[in-house]
Each structure stands twice: as C-alpha cells, then as structure tokens.
C-alpha cells in the first residue's frame, strides 16, 4: 500500500469510533466536535493546501450574505469556477495540491452548492 492509501485507511479507522462518540453526544457537541474533528483531519491530510477550502468557504459565505435570493446560482458559478482554477494549478506553475486536498475540495464544492440551494 502507498503512504496515501495508509493515510486514507487511518482517517477511516479514526472516523468510526468518533462517529459512535458523536452519536451519543448532545447537539452542541455534535456540531462543534464534528467541526473540530473535520478541521483537524483536513489540516492533517492537506496541510497548507487547506487554504483552498477556506477560500471556497469564505467566498460562498460572502455570496450568501450579499445575495441571498440568487445565492444558489452564484454559489454554483463560484464553487465550480474555483474548482476549475484549483484543478489548473499545475498549469499555472503553482504547487500541485495533494490527492487529499482534491477529495476535500470536490466534497466541499458539492456541500456548498447544496447549502446555497437550501438558503435560497
């Protein structure tokens, strides 16, 4: 197995007991605990490339705050435009993100578009 496959396996194995702990926790601990675990795992696996996720989140948040009525279409355009930029980083001479960052960015794009759809 490659080192990346070992990391994927470790993240999955860590997630199972954490999920059982959060299942029995209250709503506050579920929300903030899950956010902390997610942030920790993202920082651990992606390192400095976690900034791509932060930029995507902040951009979507700004769109939702500025245009709540049309935020779904704007969030769709924003997240997929940033995803296109993210995938072209090596063509632009910038450091290529890790495969973990790619997975996080793809999932985040889908989640943020879904969130903006709910706001609308």
Secondary structure, 3 states (H helix, E strand, C coil): CCHHHHHHHHHHHHHHHHHHHHHHCCHHHHHHHHHHHHHHHHHHHHHHHHHHHHHHHHHHHHHHHHCCCCHHHHHHHHHHHHHHHHHCCCCCCCCCCCHHHHHHHHHHHHHHHHHHHHHC
